[in-house]
Amino acid sequence: MATESSTNATECIKGGSSEVLEFTLGSENYALDINIVREIVDMMPITAIPRAPVHIRGVINLRGEIVNIVNLDTFLKLPDRPITKDQKIIVLMADVAGGNNVGVIVDNVSSVTEITASQVDCMTESLAGNEAKYIKGIINSGQTAKESEQKNLIIWLDIHKMFKDIEKN
């Protein structure tokens, strides 16, 4: 099984290592590829769009640019939560969403971390199923919690797959 995991990890990590941006949603740790992040901004007023698809929370005006705000909770089948002023918006590179300016709301941004193939157990569609198709893999950060001795696991999101599905609809 160890051989299968490392082969699988090589498929989702190009070049043996990758950098990810770690963040939290609720009580869980998540990550996305750092090369798709344009900037991180503090929460600002979001204007709701009438009759918008369920995955669009609204739009913001970021220095004169209109940015669509996507609700990650919808894609991850998480309960919808109210927006708070302590949350952050991760603005993504326009090419991720077919040239559109897009941001996602997260509870907190932790750090940029370099990961290696040995730290990742990639998800396959047969293993993850349809509900988890936006998960690229699980990252084992290697840090242990002092009290519980459990390793810290991070869910690595496949944002590209998410936006391909949005474009189809």
Backbone bond lengths (Angstrom), bond angles and torsions (degrees), N, CA, C in turn:
res aa  C-N    CA-C-N  psi(-1)  N-CA   C-N-CA  omega(-1)  CA-C   N-CA-C  phi
1 M - - - 1.453 - - 1.525 111.01 -
2 A 1.326 118.10 -34.77 1.467 121.14 -179.97 1.517 110.97 -62.14
3 T 1.331 116.57 -37.98 1.459 119.35 178.79 1.520 110.54 -65.50
4 E 1.330 116.10 -40.06 1.458 120.04 179.70 1.526 111.51 -62.97
5 S 1.336 117.55 -40.67 1.467 121.04 179.65 1.511 111.42 -63.76
6 S 1.332 117.85 -44.14 1.459 119.26 -177.66 1.524 110.99 -68.22
7 T 1.337 117.73 -36.26 1.464 119.79 175.71 1.517 109.68 -64.48
8 N 1.311 115.30 -44.90 1.453 120.95 179.02 1.529 110.63 -61.41
9 A 1.320 117.99 -41.21 1.464 122.20 -179.39 1.522 111.11 -64.74
10 T 1.318 117.33 -35.51 1.453 120.61 179.22 1.530 110.16 -62.20
11 E 1.332 117.34 -31.73 1.462 120.87 179.82 1.528 112.03 -67.90
12 C 1.337 118.45 -34.43 1.465 118.80 -177.12 1.519 112.42 -98.68
13 I 1.327 118.29 -10.07 1.472 120.96 173.21 1.515 107.44 -116.48
14 K 1.305 115.88 111.32 1.467 121.46 178.65 1.527 108.78 -82.41
15 G 1.327 117.03 129.40 1.456 120.61 176.03 1.522 114.27 83.23
16 G 1.326 118.34 9.95 1.462 120.34 175.30 1.518 115.49 86.40
17 S 1.339 118.19 -20.25 1.471 119.71 176.19 1.524 108.72 -149.27
18 S 1.312 114.68 161.78 1.455 120.89 -178.03 1.518 108.34 -154.01
19 E 1.330 116.89 156.66 1.458 120.81 175.33 1.521 109.22 -108.18
20 V 1.329 115.19 135.59 1.454 120.69 -179.89 1.519 109.91 -127.45
21 L 1.333 115.35 154.16 1.454 122.52 173.67 1.528 106.86 -99.13
22 E 1.329 115.88 120.55 1.463 120.58 179.68 1.519 110.15 -91.04
23 F 1.341 115.79 140.35 1.461 121.59 177.98 1.519 109.33 -151.67
24 T 1.327 115.90 170.67 1.462 119.99 178.63 1.525 110.55 -119.73
25 L 1.303 114.28 147.08 1.468 124.74 170.33 1.525 104.55 -130.83
26 G 1.307 117.00 114.18 1.458 119.22 -174.87 1.515 109.29 64.53
27 S 1.311 116.83 -128.36 1.465 120.60 -178.77 1.529 112.67 -100.82
28 E 1.333 117.45 4.08 1.466 120.84 -177.00 1.515 112.34 -103.19
29 N 1.332 115.07 150.81 1.464 122.55 176.93 1.525 109.41 -96.17
30 Y 1.327 115.23 134.87 1.463 122.22 179.74 1.520 108.90 -130.27
31 A 1.340 115.17 166.78 1.461 120.73 175.82 1.521 108.40 -147.35
32 L 1.330 115.13 155.83 1.458 121.57 169.87 1.521 108.32 -141.93
33 D 1.310 116.02 159.85 1.467 121.16 -177.76 1.520 110.04 -59.38
34 I 1.314 117.40 131.08 1.469 121.55 -177.79 1.525 111.54 -67.76
35 N 1.324 117.60 -28.37 1.472 120.05 -176.63 1.527 113.36 -70.27
36 I 1.346 118.56 -7.78 1.459 120.05 176.66 1.529 111.91 -102.17
37 V 1.352 116.86 0.11 1.464 121.09 -178.84 1.522 109.89 -91.51
38 R 1.334 116.43 126.14 1.461 121.62 176.00 1.521 110.82 -88.31
39 E 1.339 116.42 -48.06 1.461 121.02 179.19 1.517 109.88 -166.18
40 I 1.324 114.92 166.86 1.458 122.37 176.59 1.522 106.53 -121.15
41 V 1.337 116.75 127.92 1.464 120.57 -178.42 1.516 109.87 -125.85
42 D 1.334 115.36 155.94 1.458 121.11 174.59 1.525 109.25 -67.58
43 M 1.319 114.70 156.33 1.469 119.62 178.80 1.526 109.90 -58.96
44 M 1.306 115.97 141.14 1.457 122.63 177.50 1.519 107.50 -139.01
45 P 1.329 117.59 168.33 1.472 119.33 -178.57 1.525 111.94 -58.75
46 I 1.326 114.85 133.13 1.462 121.86 178.62 1.527 107.81 -108.14
47 T 1.316 115.80 126.42 1.459 121.38 178.44 1.519 108.78 -90.97
48 A 1.317 116.01 118.96 1.466 121.02 179.00 1.523 109.65 -69.14
49 I 1.313 116.02 145.97 1.466 121.67 177.89 1.527 107.68 -109.66
50 P 1.337 116.93 118.36 1.463 119.01 179.76 1.529 111.62 -58.91
51 R 1.319 115.61 138.19 1.464 123.46 176.35 1.521 113.78 62.60
52 A 1.321 116.79 20.80 1.470 120.38 177.46 1.527 109.50 -73.40
53 P 1.327 117.36 155.51 1.468 119.52 175.55 1.534 110.29 -58.11
54 V 1.313 116.28 155.99 1.460 121.79 -175.38 1.536 112.49 -60.04
55 H 1.327 117.72 -27.15 1.462 120.17 -178.07 1.536 113.07 -80.41
56 I 1.337 118.48 -9.33 1.469 121.38 178.09 1.529 108.76 -97.76
57 R 1.322 115.91 115.31 1.469 121.39 179.05 1.525 110.56 -76.84
58 G 1.344 117.09 -29.95 1.454 122.57 -179.00 1.516 109.54 153.69
59 V 1.342 116.26 -157.40 1.463 121.62 179.30 1.527 109.34 -132.82
60 I 1.332 115.28 155.81 1.463 121.27 173.14 1.519 108.44 -125.66
61 N 1.333 115.23 159.75 1.450 121.76 173.69 1.527 106.68 -104.45
62 L 1.329 116.28 104.71 1.456 122.27 -178.11 1.525 108.59 -104.91
63 R 1.330 116.30 97.79 1.461 122.49 -179.47 1.532 111.74 51.01
64 G 1.343 115.52 46.86 1.459 120.93 176.94 1.517 114.82 86.40
65 E 1.309 118.21 -2.88 1.466 123.55 179.46 1.529 108.98 -105.67
66 I 1.313 117.42 133.76 1.459 121.17 176.33 1.530 108.23 -84.63
67 V 1.348 115.59 126.36 1.468 121.76 -179.29 1.522 108.43 -121.70
68 N 1.332 116.26 124.11 1.465 122.05 175.44 1.524 108.79 -73.49
69 I 1.326 116.99 134.78 1.452 121.09 178.84 1.525 108.84 -106.27
70 V 1.333 115.04 118.59 1.458 122.15 -177.72 1.524 109.29 -96.30
71 N 1.321 116.04 139.04 1.448 123.08 179.71 1.538 109.55 -88.64
72 L 1.330 117.36 102.70 1.468 121.33 178.78 1.520 111.84 -62.54
73 D 1.323 116.89 -32.36 1.461 120.31 -179.24 1.526 111.49 -55.69
74 T 1.336 117.14 -37.75 1.458 121.75 179.61 1.526 111.01 -60.78
75 F 1.331 116.33 -47.03 1.464 120.44 -176.72 1.516 112.99 -71.56
76 L 1.316 116.55 -29.30 1.464 120.35 -177.30 1.525 112.00 -95.07
77 K 1.331 116.21 5.35 1.464 122.35 -179.99 1.523 111.57 57.01
78 L 1.346 115.82 38.45 1.456 122.22 176.41 1.521 108.94 -94.65
79 P 1.320 117.88 154.94 1.467 118.93 176.97 1.526 110.40 -62.83
80 D 1.318 116.24 141.09 1.462 121.32 178.60 1.527 108.53 -67.78
81 R 1.329 116.33 133.95 1.461 121.15 -177.24 1.517 109.27 -123.06
82 P 1.340 116.68 152.86 1.463 118.74 177.12 1.535 110.67 -69.90
83 I 1.329 115.06 153.72 1.468 121.02 177.94 1.525 108.34 -83.49
84 T 1.341 116.35 138.39 1.465 121.03 177.11 1.517 109.64 -121.30
85 K 1.323 116.17 159.87 1.472 120.49 -178.06 1.529 112.30 -70.45
86 D 1.329 118.05 -16.02 1.465 121.58 -179.91 1.527 112.92 -82.50
87 Q 1.314 118.25 -12.27 1.455 121.20 -178.73 1.528 110.76 -73.01
88 K 1.311 115.63 167.71 1.473 123.13 179.11 1.526 109.23 -121.62
89 I 1.326 114.91 160.05 1.464 121.48 173.43 1.524 107.54 -116.90
90 I 1.315 115.97 122.84 1.463 121.09 174.36 1.525 106.35 -93.88
91 V 1.330 116.22 112.56 1.463 121.58 178.82 1.521 107.41 -89.06
92 L 1.322 115.61 127.63 1.465 121.15 -175.81 1.528 111.32 -95.93
93 M 1.307 115.51 160.32 1.463 121.66 175.34 1.534 108.35 -62.39
94 A 1.318 116.93 142.12 1.465 121.77 -174.56 1.526 112.98 -61.70
95 D 1.327 118.27 -32.50 1.463 119.94 -177.41 1.531 112.67 -68.31
96 V 1.327 118.53 -17.08 1.462 121.99 177.91 1.525 109.85 -65.40
97 A 1.327 116.77 -37.39 1.467 121.92 -175.99 1.529 111.26 -111.98
98 G 1.302 117.12 41.71 1.461 120.44 175.93 1.511 114.26 62.98
99 G 1.332 117.33 34.26 1.450 121.83 177.66 1.525 114.42 90.95
100 N 1.323 117.59 -0.94 1.469 121.36 179.34 1.517 110.89 -89.54
101 N 1.329 116.50 147.16 1.464 121.29 173.84 1.524 108.46 -79.78
102 V 1.335 116.14 121.35 1.454 120.86 -174.53 1.516 109.71 -137.04
103 G 1.339 115.72 143.62 1.452 121.95 173.84 1.516 109.76 -134.56
104 V 1.335 115.88 159.33 1.457 121.45 176.98 1.524 108.49 -126.69
105 I 1.325 115.95 145.64 1.459 121.43 -179.45 1.522 109.09 -91.35
106 V 1.342 115.80 131.26 1.459 121.65 176.02 1.528 108.54 -130.28
107 D 1.312 116.36 159.66 1.461 119.62 -179.16 1.520 112.29 -75.54
108 N 1.325 116.86 -41.39 1.458 121.06 -178.43 1.523 109.15 -157.98
109 V 1.324 116.73 144.86 1.467 121.61 175.05 1.513 107.36 -104.05
110 S 1.338 116.97 127.13 1.460 121.46 -174.76 1.516 113.01 -91.91
111 S 1.349 115.70 -63.83 1.464 119.10 -172.92 1.520 110.97 -167.67
112 V 1.326 114.38 170.06 1.460 121.91 169.26 1.521 105.57 -101.89
113 T 1.331 116.49 127.26 1.452 121.68 -173.98 1.519 110.23 -129.00
114 E 1.324 116.33 139.18 1.459 120.15 172.97 1.515 108.14 -90.12
115 I 1.320 116.16 130.66 1.457 121.29 179.54 1.521 109.43 -120.13
116 T 1.319 115.58 154.39 1.463 121.52 177.90 1.524 109.26 -116.09
117 A 1.312 116.02 165.12 1.461 121.30 -178.77 1.523 111.70 -58.75
118 S 1.325 118.05 -31.55 1.466 120.41 -179.47 1.528 112.67 -69.58
119 Q 1.336 117.78 -16.60 1.463 121.58 179.66 1.524 113.09 -92.04
120 V 1.331 117.88 -5.93 1.463 120.99 -171.00 1.520 111.04 -116.56
121 D 1.317 115.05 134.46 1.457 122.02 169.27 1.522 105.39 -112.80
122 C 1.324 116.89 102.80 1.461 121.43 -175.15 1.516 110.91 -73.04
123 M 1.319 114.66 148.88 1.460 121.24 179.19 1.522 108.75 -93.04
124 T 1.319 115.63 136.78 1.454 120.11 171.85 1.523 106.50 -106.56
125 E 1.319 116.75 155.91 1.465 118.96 -177.55 1.520 111.16 -61.36
126 S 1.343 117.61 -33.70 1.458 119.27 179.82 1.524 110.99 -67.74
127 L 1.327 117.19 -33.73 1.456 121.38 179.64 1.525 111.10 -80.23
128 A 1.322 116.69 -44.79 1.461 120.61 -174.43 1.525 112.79 -78.28
129 G 1.308 116.96 -32.15 1.453 119.48 -176.26 1.515 110.86 77.67
130 N 1.306 116.86 177.49 1.461 121.89 -175.85 1.523 112.89 -66.76
131 E 1.323 117.77 -35.39 1.461 121.18 -176.19 1.528 112.24 -66.59
132 A 1.319 117.72 -28.30 1.467 121.23 -175.91 1.524 112.33 -109.42
133 K 1.323 117.34 25.28 1.463 119.34 -174.65 1.522 113.74 -68.80
134 Y 1.325 118.71 -12.69 1.460 120.80 178.56 1.527 112.15 -94.71
135 I 1.312 116.79 11.43 1.465 121.28 177.35 1.522 108.65 -103.00
136 K 1.322 115.59 119.75 1.461 121.87 -179.72 1.522 110.74 -77.23
137 G 1.329 115.66 -39.54 1.455 119.73 -179.50 1.514 111.21 -179.31
138 I 1.326 115.20 179.60 1.457 122.50 176.80 1.524 107.43 -113.79
139 I 1.331 115.74 125.98 1.466 121.54 -179.49 1.514 108.19 -99.47
140 N 1.323 115.21 128.69 1.455 121.10 174.28 1.517 106.31 -97.04
141 S 1.322 116.64 106.39 1.468 120.34 -173.27 1.522 112.51 -70.24
142 G 1.328 117.19 -14.85 1.464 119.88 178.48 1.508 114.02 80.67
143 Q 1.334 117.80 -5.69 1.456 120.41 177.51 1.522 107.73 -84.94
144 T 1.311 116.17 139.43 1.454 118.99 177.47 1.510 109.66 -109.50
145 A 1.300 115.55 141.31 1.454 120.31 175.31 1.526 107.69 -75.89
146 K 1.313 118.74 133.40 1.458 122.84 -174.63 1.522 112.38 -58.21
147 E 1.313 117.41 -41.90 1.457 119.50 -174.53 1.521 113.14 -82.20
148 S 1.316 118.33 -41.17 1.464 119.81 -171.70 1.525 113.93 -99.77
149 E 1.310 118.62 -15.02 1.468 123.57 -178.54 1.535 112.73 59.51
150 Q 1.315 118.27 19.71 1.457 120.83 175.08 1.519 108.59 -90.53
151 K 1.309 115.47 143.83 1.459 119.43 179.26 1.522 109.58 -76.85
152 N 1.321 115.31 149.14 1.452 121.96 -178.24 1.533 109.47 -83.29
153 L 1.320 117.68 117.07 1.460 122.29 -178.78 1.519 109.97 -104.37
154 I 1.335 115.32 141.21 1.465 122.53 -177.37 1.526 107.72 -125.76
155 I 1.329 116.40 131.19 1.466 121.63 179.05 1.528 108.12 -86.86
156 W 1.340 115.83 118.01 1.465 122.63 -177.20 1.530 108.20 -92.79
157 L 1.319 116.46 113.85 1.463 121.72 -176.30 1.525 112.62 -84.85
158 D 1.327 115.40 144.55 1.462 122.20 175.75 1.527 107.76 -101.45
159 I 1.326 115.51 84.91 1.466 121.86 -176.34 1.531 111.44 -65.04
160 H 1.341 117.00 -34.73 1.470 120.27 179.14 1.534 110.49 -59.23
161 K 1.317 117.20 -44.18 1.463 121.39 -179.90 1.530 110.25 -64.31
162 M 1.328 116.37 -38.44 1.451 121.08 179.41 1.530 110.85 -60.74
163 F 1.332 116.76 -46.71 1.466 119.74 -177.42 1.526 112.03 -74.76
164 K 1.327 118.97 -26.09 1.459 120.09 173.45 1.518 110.24 -64.38
165 D 1.344 116.31 -39.50 1.458 120.16 177.44 1.525 111.88 -67.58
166 I 1.329 116.90 -36.27 1.469 120.69 177.68 1.530 109.41 -63.15
167 E 1.346 116.79 -44.17 1.469 120.92 -178.74 1.516 111.97 -63.45
168 K 1.338 118.01 -32.12 1.462 122.12 179.52 1.525 111.54 -65.78
169 N 1.335 115.78 -34.72 1.475 120.38 -175.45 1.452 111.57 -84.83
